[in-house]
């Protein structure tokens, strides 16, 4: 049986005195696309940020590849993060520099590769996301879908074993969203990645999810396959999939 790449146990997240996530325990299994979903304000993005220590959990345990990370010092956790890619909701590209320079950032920060090797990697990553023609363009010259693909190329720069995506389809039209989902699934297959996605887009969930984590009011109502979720008879899940969000 496969070992979990990430194990979260009894995670509690707070903003001040307000509890946002209460006693969350989940495993992220290798090779799967796990989708974190639920209504607005349920704690989806907070869970992602707490797993990655973009926000520090109030209590609980988070292990990557069996190693507890919440007590790790900065250099040790940086080693973990080098094996992880992150596609932020708005892409988070720097508008003042080109696509090429944006993708170069993690390579310059985290490797000592010579310039010609970095150049080759950047071109390969842009080719993987079908954006080779935009290599020297600036983010302001790109469509919404192209910006997401450029940000995806940057997230792939260090060949991550796990890719996190926060609302990748946000702001995209249905056709562009479907193309991005297809690309993400293709990359998962080509690069043998494990993917964790936060989204509320029904069409995307049906296209890409192997497993879902359904949050409601800061608690986990379901963790399992999409097929099982649709048959579970949980009112909040039935409502979500009937109306799209609540």
Buried (B, 14 or more C-beta within 10 A) or exposed (E): EEEBBBBBBEBBBBEEEEBBBBBBEBBBBBEBBBBBBBBEEBBBBBBBBBBBBEBEBBEBBBBBBEEEBBEBEEEEBEEBBBBBBBBBBEBBBEEEEBBBBBBBBBBEEBBEEEEEEBBEBBBEBBEBBBBEEBBEBBBEEBEBBBBBBBBBBBBBBBEBBBBBBBBBBBBBEEEBBBBBBEBBBEBBEEBEBBBBBBBBBBBBBEBBBBBBBBBBBBBBBBBEBBEEBBEBEBEBBEBBBEEEBE
